[in-house]
C-alpha cells in the first residue's frame, strides 16, 4: 500500500497503518498506545507526522465529529457516513442509503463541483440505550 502511493515503507508507517486498520475510528492517543506497544519508544510527533502523511496520501481518512477529537479510519474512497453515540462517543460506519457518491444532492451547489457529502447521524448506541432505559 505504501509503495503504491509513493511513500517509503518504514516501521512507524506500517505500525500506524496497522493500528488504524485494527482499531477503526481510533483517536491519536489510542493509535499512539498501540504503536508504542508494537514498536516501543516512538514520539507523539512521529505518530502525528505519519497520520498526516497517510491521510494526505489517501490511505487513511480523518473524521472529526463535532465535540470529538480527530479520529482515523482506513475505510477510504467510498463516501460512507458515521453514527455517533451521544453518551459514550462510540462511532460506527453507515453506508449510503441510496444513490451514488455523493449520497446527497445539494439543492444549490453554488457552482462547486461536489465530490463528497458528509453526514453524521447522532443517537444512543445499544449499550447506552439499555442503560438509560433501565
Backbone as a printed PyTorch tensor [residue, N CA C, xyz], in Angstrom:
tensor([[[  0.8120,  -1.2010,   0.0000],
         [  0.0000,   0.0000,   0.0000],
         [  0.8570,   1.2670,   0.0000]],

        [[  1.8530,   1.2870,   0.8710],
         [  2.6750,   2.4890,   0.9860],
         [  3.4210,   2.7820,  -0.3070]],

        [[  4.0240,   1.7750,  -0.8870],
         [  4.7510,   1.9860,  -2.1400],
         [  3.7960,   2.4260,  -3.2520]],

        [[  2.5600,   1.9530,  -3.2020],
         [  1.5700,   2.3030,  -4.2120],
         [  1.2290,   3.7800,  -4.2390]],

        [[  1.4950,   4.4860,  -3.1400],
         [  1.2490,   5.9310,  -3.0790],
         [  2.5570,   6.6980,  -2.9270]],

        [[  3.6540,   6.0460,  -3.3280],
         [  4.9900,   6.6540,  -3.3520],
         [  5.5030,   7.0620,  -1.9700]],

        [[  5.1540,   6.2770,  -0.9430],
         [  5.6970,   6.5010,   0.3980],
         [  6.6710,   5.3770,   0.7210]],

        [[  7.7870,   5.7440,   1.3570],
         [  8.7410,   4.7340,   1.8100],
         [  8.0960,   3.8670,   2.8780]],

        [[  8.4490,   2.6110,   2.8710],
         [  7.9500,   1.6930,   3.8870],
         [  8.8640,   1.8100,   5.1040]],

        [[  8.3040,   2.3250,   6.2000],
         [  9.0580,   2.4470,   7.4440],
         [  8.2770,   1.7350,   8.5460]],

        [[  8.9670,   1.3580,   9.5940],
         [  8.3010,   0.6760,  10.7090],
         [  7.1780,   1.5360,  11.3130]],

        [[  7.4110,   2.8380,  11.5630],
         [  6.3190,   3.6450,  12.1080],
         [  5.1040,   3.7250,  11.1740]],

        [[  5.3260,   3.8690,   9.8790],
         [  4.2000,   3.9390,   8.9370],
         [  3.4170,   2.6340,   8.9200]],

        [[  4.1330,   1.5240,   8.8910],
         [  3.4600,   0.2180,   8.8980],
         [  2.7030,   0.0330,  10.2120]],

        [[  3.2980,   0.4150,  11.3260],
         [  2.6620,   0.2520,  12.6370],
         [  1.4060,   1.1160,  12.7510]],

        [[  1.4780,   2.3570,  12.2850],
         [  0.3110,   3.2500,  12.3500],
         [ -0.8000,   2.7350,  11.4380]],

        [[ -0.4420,   2.3570,  10.2330],
         [ -1.4350,   1.8310,   9.2910],
         [ -2.1110,   0.5830,   9.8620]],

        [[ -1.3390,  -0.2900,  10.4450],
         [ -1.8720,  -1.4990,  11.0610],
         [ -2.7800,  -1.1650,  12.2420]],

        [[ -2.3550,  -0.2120,  13.0650],
         [ -3.1550,   0.1890,  14.2310],
         [ -4.5170,   0.7280,  13.8070]],

        [[ -4.5380,   1.5540,  12.7680],
         [ -5.8080,   2.1250,  12.3130],
         [ -6.6840,   1.0450,  11.6700]],

        [[ -6.0720,   0.1250,  10.9240],
         [ -6.8460,  -0.9800,  10.3450],
         [ -7.4810,  -1.8300,  11.4480]],

        [[ -6.7290,  -2.0620,  12.5230],
         [ -7.2190,  -2.9070,  13.6170],
         [ -8.1560,  -2.1900,  14.5780]],

        [[ -8.1040,  -0.8530,  14.5940],
         [ -8.9040,  -0.0600,  15.5330],
         [ -9.5640,   1.1050,  14.7960]],

        [[-10.5880,   0.8190,  13.9770],
         [-11.2410,   1.9010,  13.2310],
         [-11.8100,   2.9700,  14.1660]],

        [[-11.7220,   4.1960,  13.7480],
         [-12.2400,   5.3570,  14.4650],
         [-11.4620,   5.6580,  15.7400]],

        [[-10.2090,   5.2010,  15.8110],
         [ -9.3700,   5.4760,  16.9790],
         [ -8.8450,   6.9010,  16.9350]],

        [[ -8.6570,   7.4800,  18.1150],
         [ -8.0610,   8.8120,  18.1860],
         [ -6.5400,   8.6840,  18.2200]],

        [[ -5.8520,   9.8010,  18.1400],
         [ -4.3940,   9.8020,  18.0530],
         [ -3.7570,   9.1500,  19.2760]],

        [[ -4.2460,   9.4450,  20.4740],
         [ -3.6590,   8.8570,  21.6780],
         [ -3.8050,   7.3390,  21.6930]],

        [[ -4.9460,   6.8370,  21.2500],
         [ -5.1440,   5.3900,  21.1890],
         [ -4.2030,   4.7570,  20.1740]],

        [[ -4.0630,   5.4050,  19.0220],
         [ -3.1520,   4.9030,  17.9900],
         [ -1.7210,   4.9140,  18.5220]],

        [[ -1.3410,   5.9810,  19.2100],
         [ -0.0080,   6.0800,  19.7990],
         [  0.2380,   4.9240,  20.7600]],

        [[ -0.7460,   4.5940,  21.5820],
         [ -0.6060,   3.4870,  22.5290],
         [ -0.3860,   2.1550,  21.8300]],

        [[ -1.1310,   1.9130,  20.7710],
         [ -0.9870,   0.6660,  20.0080],
         [  0.3810,   0.6120,  19.3390]],

        [[  0.8020,   1.7260,  18.7490],
         [  2.0920,   1.7770,  18.0550],
         [  3.2300,   1.5940,  19.0500]],

        [[  3.1400,   2.2290,  20.2080],
         [  4.1980,   2.0780,  21.2180],
         [  4.2680,   0.6350,  21.7250]],

        [[  3.1110,  -0.0200,  21.8540],
         [  3.1070,  -1.4240,  22.2750],
         [  3.7980,  -2.2970,  21.2290]],

        [[  3.7060,  -1.8940,  19.9750],
         [  4.3040,  -2.6550,  18.8810],
         [  5.7870,  -2.3200,  18.6890]],

        [[  6.1200,  -1.0300,  18.7190],
         [  7.4800,  -0.5980,  18.3790],
         [  8.3320,  -0.1690,  19.5660]],

        [[  7.7200,   0.0850,  20.6900],
         [  8.4660,   0.6470,  21.8070],
         [  8.4210,   2.1640,  21.7490]],

        [[  9.5500,   2.8000,  21.9660],
         [  9.6020,   4.2590,  22.0360],
         [  9.4220,   4.9370,  20.6950]],

        [[  8.2740,   5.5180,  20.5030],
         [  8.0100,   6.3370,  19.3230],
         [  7.3520,   7.6110,  19.8270]],

        [[  7.7420,   8.7330,  19.2730],
         [  7.2450,  10.0100,  19.7850],
         [  5.8380,  10.3110,  19.2890]],

        [[  5.1730,  11.1610,  20.0630],
         [  3.8610,  11.6650,  19.6780],
         [  3.9520,  12.3250,  18.3020]],

        [[  4.9950,  13.1500,  18.1220],
         [  5.1580,  13.8870,  16.8700],
         [  5.3300,  12.9370,  15.6870]],

        [[  6.0440,  11.8430,  15.8900],
         [  6.2340,  10.8740,  14.8040],
         [  4.9030,  10.2840,  14.3710]],

        [[  4.0490,   9.9540,  15.3410],
         [  2.7360,   9.3950,  15.0120],
         [  1.8770,  10.4480,  14.3100]],

        [[  1.8900,  11.6880,  14.7990],
         [  1.1610,  12.7720,  14.1200],
         [  1.6350,  12.9260,  12.6790]],

        [[  2.9510,  12.9100,  12.4810],
         [  3.5030,  13.0680,  11.1330],
         [  3.0780,  11.9250,  10.2170]],

        [[  3.1080,  10.7030,  10.7320],
         [  2.7050,   9.5480,   9.9300],
         [  1.2130,   9.6240,   9.6070]],

        [[  0.3850,   9.9700,  10.5830],
         [ -1.0540,  10.0980,  10.3300],
         [ -1.3200,  11.1460,   9.2490]],

        [[ -0.6140,  12.2570,   9.3320],
         [ -0.7800,  13.3230,   8.3360],
         [ -0.3620,  12.8340,   6.9520]],

        [[  0.7670,  12.1330,   6.8560],
         [  1.2580,  11.6380,   5.5710],
         [  0.3190,  10.5840,   4.9840]],

        [[ -0.1650,   9.6700,   5.8150],
         [ -1.0590,   8.6160,   5.3350],
         [ -2.4080,   9.1840,   4.9200]],

        [[ -2.8700,  10.2170,   5.6230],
         [ -4.1300,  10.8690,   5.2590],
         [ -3.9680,  11.6230,   3.9430]],

        [[ -2.8790,  12.3650,   3.8150],
         [ -2.6120,  13.1220,   2.5790],
         [ -2.4770,  12.1830,   1.3770]],

        [[ -1.9400,  10.9900,   1.6060],
         [ -1.7550,  10.0220,   0.5260],
         [ -3.0390,   9.2600,   0.2000]],

        [[ -4.0800,   9.4710,   1.0160],
         [ -5.3560,   8.8080,   0.7510],
         [ -5.4740,   7.4040,   1.3180]],

        [[ -4.5190,   7.0060,   2.1730],
         [ -4.5920,   5.6760,   2.7870],
         [ -5.4440,   5.6660,   4.0470]],

        [[ -5.5900,   6.8220,   4.6710],
         [ -6.4270,   6.9750,   5.8550],
         [ -7.3830,   8.1370,   5.6510]],

        [[ -8.4590,   8.1100,   6.4050],
         [ -9.4180,   9.2160,   6.4080],
         [ -9.5000,   9.7550,   7.8280]],

        [[ -9.4490,  11.0620,   7.9400],
         [ -9.5890,  11.7210,   9.2420],
         [-11.0260,  12.1890,   9.3660]],

        [[-11.6550,  11.8430,  10.4690],
         [-13.0030,  12.3360,  10.7390],
         [-12.9700,  13.0720,  12.0700]],

        [[-13.8260,  14.0670,  12.2000],
         [-13.8730,  14.8320,  13.4450],
         [-15.3050,  15.2770,  13.7010]],

        [[-16.1090,  14.3560,  14.2670],
         [-17.4840,  14.7520,  14.6000],
         [-17.4630,  15.9260,  15.5790]],

        [[-18.4010,  16.8440,  15.4610],
         [-18.4350,  17.9830,  16.3870],
         [-18.3770,  17.5270,  17.8460]],

        [[-17.5070,  18.1760,  18.6070],
         [-17.3530,  17.8430,  20.0150],
         [-16.4230,  16.6690,  20.2650]],

        [[-15.7880,  16.1540,  19.2290],
         [-14.9110,  14.9910,  19.3640],
         [-13.5170,  15.3500,  18.8750]],

        [[-12.5340,  14.6100,  19.3680],
         [-11.1820,  14.7580,  18.8370],
         [-11.1290,  14.0820,  17.4710]],

        [[-10.0870,  14.3660,  16.7250],
         [ -9.9110,  13.7350,  15.4090],
         [ -9.7490,  12.2340,  15.5890]],

        [[-10.3360,  11.5080,  14.6680],
         [-10.2420,  10.0510,  14.6580],
         [ -9.8610,   9.6210,  13.2510]],

        [[ -9.3310,   8.4250,  13.1310],
         [ -8.8270,   7.9550,  11.8440],
         [ -9.4170,   6.5950,  11.5070]],

        [[ -9.5890,   6.3840,  10.2090],
         [-10.0760,   5.1000,   9.7320],
         [ -9.3980,   4.7660,   8.4180]],

        [[ -9.3430,   3.4810,   8.1170],
         [ -8.7080,   3.0170,   6.8820],
         [ -9.7190,   2.8260,   5.7640]],

        [[-10.9900,   2.9750,   6.0530],
         [-12.0130,   2.8480,   5.0150],
         [-12.0810,   4.1840,   4.2760]],

        [[-11.5290,   4.2170,   3.0880],
         [-11.4330,   5.4570,   2.3180],
         [-12.0570,   5.2800,   0.9420]],

        [[-12.4460,   6.4040,   0.3490],
         [-12.8580,   6.4180,  -1.0420],
         [-14.2500,   5.9420,  -1.3470]],

        [[-15.0590,   5.6640,  -0.3520],
         [-16.4070,   5.1710,  -0.6430],
         [-17.5130,   6.0960,  -0.1500]],

        [[-17.1560,   7.2630,   0.3980],
         [-18.1380,   8.2580,   0.8240],
         [-19.1700,   7.7000,   1.8030]],

        [[-18.7240,   6.8560,   2.7340],
         [-19.6440,   6.3670,   3.7590],
         [-19.7800,   7.4270,   4.8630]],

        [[-20.7120,   7.2020,   5.7430],
         [-21.0120,   8.1610,   6.8090],
         [-20.8300,   7.4970,   8.1680]],

        [[-21.1980,   8.1920,   9.2370],
         [-20.9900,   7.6710,  10.5870],
         [-22.1920,   7.9280,  11.4830]],

        [[-22.3430,   7.0500,  12.4540],
         [-23.3160,   7.2410,  13.5250],
         [-22.5040,   7.3400,  14.8150]],

        [[-22.8460,   8.3500,  15.6460],
         [-22.0860,   8.6330,  16.8590],
         [-23.0240,   8.5740,  18.0600]],

        [[-22.5900,   7.8670,  19.1110],
         [-23.3790,   7.8080,  20.3430],
         [-23.1900,   9.1030,  21.1220]],

        [[-24.2990,   9.7330,  21.4660],
         [-24.2550,  10.9850,  22.2270],
         [-23.7460,  10.7740,  23.6530]],

        [[-23.8490,   9.5600,  24.1580],
         [-23.4680,   9.2960,  25.5340],
         [-22.0040,   8.8810,  25.6710]],

        [[-21.5980,   7.8070,  24.9970],
         [-20.2430,   7.2730,  25.1850],
         [-19.2790,   7.6430,  24.0640]],

        [[-19.7930,   8.1840,  22.9490],
         [-18.9350,   8.5970,  21.8480],
         [-18.5650,   7.4960,  20.8650]],

        [[-19.1330,   6.3120,  21.0370],
         [-18.8490,   5.2210,  20.0890],
         [-19.2210,   5.6610,  18.6780]],

        [[-18.4470,   5.2040,  17.6960],
         [-18.6780,   5.5660,  16.3010],
         [-18.7590,   4.2980,  15.4730]],

        [[-19.7200,   4.2600,  14.5480],
         [-19.8490,   3.1360,  13.6270],
         [-20.0450,   3.6780,  12.2180]],

        [[-19.6510,   2.8750,  11.2330],
         [-19.8270,   3.2470,   9.8380],
         [-21.2660,   3.0400,   9.3990]],

        [[-21.7280,   3.9090,   8.5160],
         [-23.0490,   3.7910,   7.9050],
         [-22.8580,   3.9510,   6.3990]],

        [[-23.2420,   2.9220,   5.6510],
         [-23.1650,   3.0240,   4.2010],
         [-24.2310,   3.9910,   3.7080]],

        [[-24.0250,   4.5200,   2.5150],
         [-25.0160,   5.4100,   1.9200],
         [-26.3270,   4.6550,   1.7510]],

        [[-27.4140,   5.3240,   2.0180],
         [-28.7240,   4.6810,   1.9380],
         [-29.1200,   4.4050,   0.4890]],

        [[-28.9760,   5.3910,  -0.3630],
         [-29.3450,   5.2300,  -1.7710],
         [-28.4490,   6.1080,  -2.6270]],

        [[-28.4080,   5.8120,  -3.9040],
         [-27.7160,   6.6860,  -4.8390],
         [-26.2370,   6.4040,  -4.9370]],

        [[-25.5700,   7.2450,  -5.7020],
         [-24.1340,   7.1390,  -5.8720],
         [-23.4760,   8.3330,  -5.2100]],

        [[-22.1840,   8.2560,  -5.0110],
         [-21.4660,   9.3310,  -4.3320],
         [-21.5540,  10.6130,  -5.1540]],

        [[-21.7930,  11.7630,  -4.6050],
         [-22.1870,  11.8820,  -3.2090],
         [-23.6300,  11.4210,  -2.9930]],

        [[-23.8770,  10.9100,  -1.7990],
         [-25.1890,  10.3360,  -1.4910],
         [-26.2920,  11.3740,  -1.5000]],

        [[-25.9230,  12.5900,  -1.2790],
         [-26.9040,  13.6730,  -1.2360],
         [-26.6300,  14.6620,  -2.3520]],

        [[-27.6570,  15.1730,  -2.9200],
         [-27.5190,  16.2030,  -3.9370],
         [-27.8850,  17.5390,  -3.3070]],

        [[-26.9680,  18.4860,  -3.3610],
         [-27.2160,  19.8050,  -2.7790],
         [-28.3120,  20.5200,  -3.5600]],

        [[-29.1900,  21.2140,  -2.8430],
         [-30.2490,  21.9560,  -3.5150],
         [-29.6750,  23.1040,  -4.3380]],

        [[-28.5360,  23.6530,  -3.9070],
         [-27.8300,  24.6930,  -4.6570],
         [-26.3470,  24.4660,  -4.4330]],

        [[-25.6330,  24.0830,  -5.4730],
         [-24.2060,  23.7850,  -5.3200],
         [-23.3200,  25.0240,  -5.4140]],

        [[-23.9180,  26.1920,  -5.6720],
         [-23.1930,  27.4630,  -5.7330],
         [-21.9990,  27.3960,  -6.6820]],

        [[-22.0980,  26.5620,  -7.7070],
         [-21.0250,  26.4480,  -8.6820],
         [-19.9130,  25.4860,  -8.3090]],

        [[-19.9860,  24.8900,  -7.1210],
         [-18.9720,  23.9370,  -6.6890],
         [-19.1460,  22.6210,  -7.4450]],

        [[-18.0640,  21.9190,  -7.6670],
         [-18.1070,  20.5540,  -8.1800],
         [-18.0080,  19.6650,  -6.9440]],

        [[-19.1180,  19.1480,  -6.4980],
         [-19.1870,  18.3880,  -5.2480],
         [-18.7930,  16.9400,  -5.5070]],

        [[-17.8600,  16.4370,  -4.6840],
         [-17.4330,  15.0560,  -4.8410],
         [-17.6160,  14.2240,  -3.5710]],

        [[-18.1220,  14.8500,  -2.5110],
         [-18.3160,  14.1170,  -1.2630],
         [-19.3910,  14.8030,  -0.4380]],

        [[-20.1920,  13.9970,   0.2400],
         [-21.1730,  14.5290,   1.1870],
         [-20.8880,  13.8880,   2.5420]],

        [[-20.8410,  14.6840,   3.5920],
         [-20.5710,  14.1550,   4.9220],
         [-21.8360,  14.2480,   5.7630]],

        [[-22.2530,  13.1040,   6.2570],
         [-23.4460,  13.0350,   7.0920],
         [-23.0480,  12.3640,   8.3960]],

        [[-23.4710,  12.9160,   9.5030],
         [-23.2450,  12.2900,  10.8000],
         [-24.6060,  12.0790,  11.4470]],

        [[-24.8950,  10.8380,  11.7550],
         [-26.1160,  10.5040,  12.4880],
         [-25.7670,  10.4800,  13.9660]],

        [[-26.6520,  11.0120,  14.7940],
         [-26.4320,  11.0630,  16.2400],
         [-27.5250,  10.2850,  16.9450]],

        [[-27.1860,   9.6260,  18.0240],
         [-28.1670,   8.8770,  18.8050],
         [-27.4870,   8.1810,  19.9590]],

        [[-28.1110,   7.1140,  20.4430],
         [-27.5410,   6.3280,  21.5290],
         [-27.2190,   4.9330,  21.0180]],

        [[-26.0230,   4.4480,  21.3410],
         [-25.6410,   3.0940,  20.9560],
         [-26.4870,   2.1060,  21.7640]],

        [[-26.5180,   0.8370,  21.3750],
         [-27.3310,  -0.1330,  22.1030],
         [-27.0260,  -0.2000,  23.5920]],

        [[-25.7530,  -0.1710,  23.9610],
         [-25.3820,  -0.2450,  25.3820],
         [-25.8810,   0.9350,  26.1920]],

        [[-25.7360,   2.1360,  25.6530],
         [-26.1830,   3.3380,  26.3630],
         [-27.6990,   3.4210,  26.3710]],

        [[-28.3100,   2.9640,  25.3070],
         [-29.7670,   2.9550,  25.2040],
         [-30.3770,   2.0900,  26.3010]],

        [[-29.7940,   0.9090,  26.5100],
         [-30.2860,  -0.0080,  27.5470],
         [-30.0350,   0.5900,  28.9240]],

        [[-28.8630,   1.1750,  29.1460],
         [-28.5200,   1.7510,  30.4400],
         [-29.4650,   2.8850,  30.8070]],

        [[-29.8510,   3.7000,  29.8570],
         [-30.7380,   4.8320,  30.1270],
         [-32.1560,   4.3680,  30.3910]],

        [[-32.5930,   3.3220,  29.6930],
         [-33.9800,   2.8560,  29.8560],
         [-34.1520,   1.9940,  31.1030]],

        [[-33.0550,   1.5800,  31.7310],
         [-33.1390,   0.7180,  32.9310],
         [-33.4510,   1.5080,  34.1700]]])
